[in-house]
Amino acid sequence: MKKRKVVLVGTGFVGMSMAYSMVNRGGIEELVLIDIDKDKTIGEEMDLSHGLPYAPQKMIIKAGDYEDCKDAQVVVITAGVAQKQGGQTRLELAEINTKIMKQITKSIMESGFDGIIIVASNPVDVMAYVVWKASGLPKNKVIGSGTVLDTARLRYLMADYLKISSKNVHAYIMGEHGDSSFVPWDHAYVGCKKIKDIMKDGNHPMEDLKKIHEGVVNAAYEIIEKKKATYYGIGMALNRLVHAILDDENSILTVSTYLENKYGQNDIFIGVPAIINQEGVRELIELNLNEYEQAKLDNSCRLIREMLS
């Protein structure tokens, strides 16, 4: 039985929010922190470890290096530069982070690692593709965080709007983790009832669905404007994804995964619903999209391809 060991590469706000979430949830035996800033990593290790007496279970937390990846089940990459407010384009961000991803992936693979890599660095769909290519791992073993956070935001806003538990909202954001994402509303449910029917029966205006999606797309900008960065939501989403793998859950999550003759697309990573277990992506779920939704997905793919090329 493999040790439940996770390596985190990048001890910035996102990575450490995930780590903090893991300490509070438990279910992980060893967490290794890696960062170019060695002192910060040691500081983070100490700070987190001091909370362990109040954590639900025993856990080893250590500041380590890439050699520690060799027997890890999951490596999560949150390293890279964040998009600067104002001046920097996503393309410039992609160029800088591509170089960083290639170097990190090379270091991970040199340890003899053969587990699953989760990529959360932005632009995530492009970075997941870069890591997959650089790692030589099978396509199911590299997963981008994709639209897991966008989907959580959607479920939260829908639940708030309809005054229902977010656990009973089954709706997904698909496409690029970015402005070109979309919601396939025909496949969105509350419990076992279609959201479109709930809107009709409750006399809710249909355009409110559009406003809710706009709320999801604008959420990051709003948070960044108010507090400079977003990290708790994605930290918890990454923790959720790691547990889906470690616990062999076969859970459906909207991750950025490789499309091969799916949705009319090939050779690209993009956010779609997929079944996640200890093998990584067991299979992706292909929804019947209407013309409008298919056009949205094609547009998302086009934008990602432009950045890739």
ZITARA-V364774 format. One record per residue. N is the residue number from 0. PHI is phi as a letter, one per 30 degrees, with the letter a starting at -180 (999 if undefined). NEAR is the number of other ideal C-beta (glycine too) atoms within 8 Angstrom. Layout:
n: <N:N>
phi: <PHI:PHI>
near: <NEAR:NEAR>
//
This chain:
n: <0:1:2:3:4:5:6:7:8:9:10:11:12:13:14:15:16:17:18:19:20:21:22:23:24:25:26:27:28:29:30:31:32:33:34:35:36:37:38:39:40:41:42:43:44:45:46:47:48:49:50:51:52:53:54:55:56:57:58:59:60:61:62:63:64:65:66:67:68:69:70:71:72:73:74:75:76:77:78:79:80:81:82:83:84:85:86:87:88:89:90:91:92:93:94:95:96:97:98:99:100:101:102:103:104:105:106:107:108:109:110:111:112:113:114:115:116:117:118:119:120:121:122:123:124:125:126:127:128:129:130:131:132:133:134:135:136:137:138:139:140:141:142:143:144:145:146:147:148:149:150:151:152:153:154:155:156:157:158:159:160:161:162:163:164:165:166:167:168:169:170:171:172:173:174:175:176:177:178:179:180:181:182:183:184:185:186:187:188:189:190:191:192:193:194:195:196:197:198:199:200:201:202:203:204:205:206:207:208:209:210:211:212:213:214:215:216:217:218:219:220:221:222:223:224:225:226:227:228:229:230:231:232:233:234:235:236:237:238:239:240:241:242:243:244:245:246:247:248:249:250:251:252:253:254:255:256:257:258:259:260:261:262:263:264:265:266:267:268:269:270:271:272:273:274:275:276:277:278:279:280:281:282:283:284:285:286:287:288:289:290:291:292:293:294:295:296:297:298:299:300:301:302:303:304:305:306:307:308>
phi: <999:d:d:d:c:b:c:c:c:j:c:d:e:d:e:d:d:d:d:d:d:d:d:d:d:i:i:b:d:b:b:c:c:b:a:d:c:d:d:d:d:d:d:d:e:d:d:d:d:d:c:e:e:c:d:d:a:d:a:c:b:b:d:b:b:d:e:d:d:e:c:d:d:b:c:c:c:c:d:k:d:d:d:d:d:i:d:d:d:d:d:d:d:d:d:d:d:e:d:d:d:d:d:d:d:e:d:d:d:d:d:j:e:b:c:c:c:c:c:b:d:c:d:d:d:d:d:d:d:d:d:e:d:d:d:i:d:d:d:d:c:b:b:d:d:h:c:d:d:e:d:d:d:d:d:d:d:d:d:d:d:c:h:b:d:d:d:c:c:c:b:b:c:c:j:d:d:l:d:c:d:a:c:d:d:d:c:c:b:c:i:c:c:d:d:d:d:d:d:d:d:c:h:d:d:e:d:d:d:d:d:d:d:d:d:d:d:d:e:d:e:d:d:d:d:d:b:i:a:c:b:d:e:d:e:d:d:d:e:e:d:d:d:d:d:d:c:h:d:h:d:c:b:d:c:d:b:d:c:b:h:b:h:i:b:b:h:a:c:a:d:b:d:b:c:c:b:d:d:j:d:d:a:c:c:c:d:d:d:d:e:d:d:d:d:d:d:d:d:e:d:d:d:d:d:d:d:d:d>
near: <2:6:8:10:14:16:15:15:13:13:13:11:7:13:17:13:13:17:16:10:12:15:14:8:9:10:9:12:7:12:16:14:15:14:14:4:7:8:6:9:13:9:8:14:12:8:8:14:8:7:9:11:5:4:11:5:6:5:13:7:12:10:10:9:5:9:7:12:12:8:5:13:12:14:15:15:17:14:12:13:7:7:8:6:5:4:4:7:5:10:8:8:13:12:8:10:14:11:8:12:16:10:8:12:14:9:10:15:11:7:11:5:10:4:9:12:16:15:15:13:13:12:14:14:16:13:18:16:13:12:15:12:6:11:12:4:10:5:10:10:12:16:17:17:16:17:15:14:11:13:13:11:13:16:11:9:11:16:13:7:9:10:5:9:6:9:4:9:15:8:14:13:16:17:13:13:15:9:5:10:16:12:12:12:9:9:8:14:11:11:6:3:8:8:13:10:8:12:12:9:6:7:4:9:5:9:6:10:11:8:8:12:12:8:10:13:8:8:10:7:7:8:10:11:5:5:6:3:8:10:11:7:10:14:16:12:12:17:12:10:15:15:11:12:16:13:7:7:9:7:8:7:12:14:16:15:16:12:14:7:4:9:9:5:10:6:5:13:15:17:16:15:10:14:11:16:12:7:8:13:14:10:6:11:9:7:8:5:9:8:6:6:12:11:8:11:15:10:10:16:11:8:11:16:9:8:11:8:4>
//
